[in-house]
Amino acid sequence: MPRIELVTGDITVQQVDAIVNAANSSLLGGGGVDGAIHAAGGPEILAECRRLRATSLPDGLPTGQSVATTAGRLHARWVIHTVGPVWPGDGPEADARRALLADAYRNSLELAESLGAASVALPAVSAGVYGWPAADAARVALSTAAASPAPELIRFVLFSPTMHGVFTEAATALGIEAASTD
């Protein structure tokens, strides 16, 4: 079973083998985590994303799927781009979209494992501008991480002390041991 860590901070400065990017389907950069990773990693990441769009992903990366590129100037070997779903609201579509959120985490972790990464840093996918409720996002992230083939170290890098608290509460409620630093 992998070791799970919860930290508050900047995902772009993590010294891990792979950093997961909460990307949009275009893979061409955006706001939030996506914009920060592209800015810190430099033009090599965008160039590789453009190559993917010109070849194997002409329609973009589907929601729930993951793909790896170079990490450019980041302290990592790879950036794993994944597209999380937009929160649909409480309704009949919520369960299907929740499964896509779990897929985004599972596929990212499995890809990191297949690349040979020993450590991976992940953001709270979909819990920013995509509007996913933080507590539900944390439950999906942590339960998926605990049950997926993954690198030895899974580090959730959370953008605020509030989000860190939400993930800590979710880990406790799920009975998942998570080392926590604030």
N, C-alpha and C positions, 0 to 999 in steps of 0.2 A: 504494500500500500504506500502511495506517495506521501511525503510530508507536505502538509498544507500550511502556508503562512499567510497572515493578513497584515498588510502594512499600509500606512497612509503616505502618499508621496507622488512623485513624478515617474511615470512608467518609462519615460525616455532615458532615465539615468540608471536603470536597473542593470546590474551586471549578471546576466543570465544567458543561457544559450539561445533562447527564443523569446521574443516579445510578441504577444498577440495584439493585433490592431483591430479595434472596433471600426471596421471600414464600411463604406457604402458600396453598393453593388458596382459602381463605375470603376472602383479601385484607383481613381485618379486624385485622391486627396479630398479633404473636406474640413469640417470643423472638429472641435473637441479633441479626443484622443487621436483620431485619424490625422487631423491637421498637425498636431504636436509631433507625432511620429514622423510624418513626412518632412516637417521642418527640421527636426533634430537629426534625422537620418541622412538628409541630403538628397541630391538629384538621382542617385543610383537607384533608390527605391522606386521613385516615379518612373524612371526609364524602364525598369523591369516590369512594373505594372502595365505600362504602355505596350510592351512586348507581349505580355499575356493577353491583353485586349485585342491585339492585332493577330493573334494566333489561336490559342486554345479557348479563350473566353471572349469571343466577339460581342456577346450580349451581356457581358458583365458576370460577376460572381453571384450565384443564386443565394438567397437567404438560407442560413443554416450551414452553408458550405465554407470551406477554408482552402487557402492556397498560400504557399510560402514564396518569399523573395529574399534577396539579400537584405541585410540590416544596414547597409551603408555605413555611416559614421557612428551608429549606436554601439553600445557595449554588449553586443549580441552577435550571433552568427546569422540568425534568420529573423525576419518579421513574418508572422503568420497572420494573414488578413482573413477576417471572418465577418460575415454580414449577419447581424442580429435582426430580429423582427421589430417592427414598430408596435407599440402597445395598442391593441384593438379596443380596449375598454372591457368592462365586465360584460360578457355576453357569450354567445355560443362559439364565437371564433377564438376565444381566449385560450382554450385548451390546445387547439391546433397550433396557435402561435407560440404557446409555451413549449410545445414539443420542438418547434424550430429553434427556440432559444437554447434548449438543451442540446440540439444538434450542433449549434455554433460552438458551444463549449466542447462537446465530445469530439467533433471533427478536428478542432484545433489541437486538443490534447493528443489525439491519436496521430495527427500529422507530426507534432513535435516528437513524439515517441519514435515514429518511423524514420525521422531525420537523424535520430541518435542524440537528441537533446537530453541532457541530464537535469536541466532546470528551465522553467518557463514562467514568465510574468504575464498576468492577464488583468485587463480592466473589468469593470462591471459593465459587460456588454448590454446594450439597449437601455441602460438605466440613466442615460443622460438625455440628449435631445430626442431620442426615440420614445421617451415617456414611460418606460416600464417602471412600475412601482418598485421601490428599492427593496422592500422586504421580500417580495416575490422573486425579484431578480437574484437576490442573495441565496434564497432557498434553491432555486434552479441551478445556479452556478456551483454551489457547494455540494449538493447531492450528486450532480453530474460528475464533478471532479473526483469525488470519493469513489465513484463506481466505474470510472473509465480507465482504460490503459493509458498511462501517462508517465512523463519523466519522474525522476526521484523527488524533485522539488517543484511544487506548484505554489507560486506566490501571487496572491491577489493584491494588486496595487490599486488602492482606493483613493480617490481624489480629495476626500474630505474626512475630517474626524467623524462627522455624522454618518457617512457611508461606512466607515470602518466599524462604527458601533452597530450598525444594521447587520453587517456581515458577521460580527462577533456574536450577536444575539441569535442569528440564524444557525451558526455553527453549534452553539450550545443547544438550541432547540432540536437540532437534527442529531445530536450526539456525535458530532464530528470533532475530533481533536485538531485544533488549529493554533499554531503558535502565533501570538499577536504582539506586534510592536506598533506603537503609535507615532 
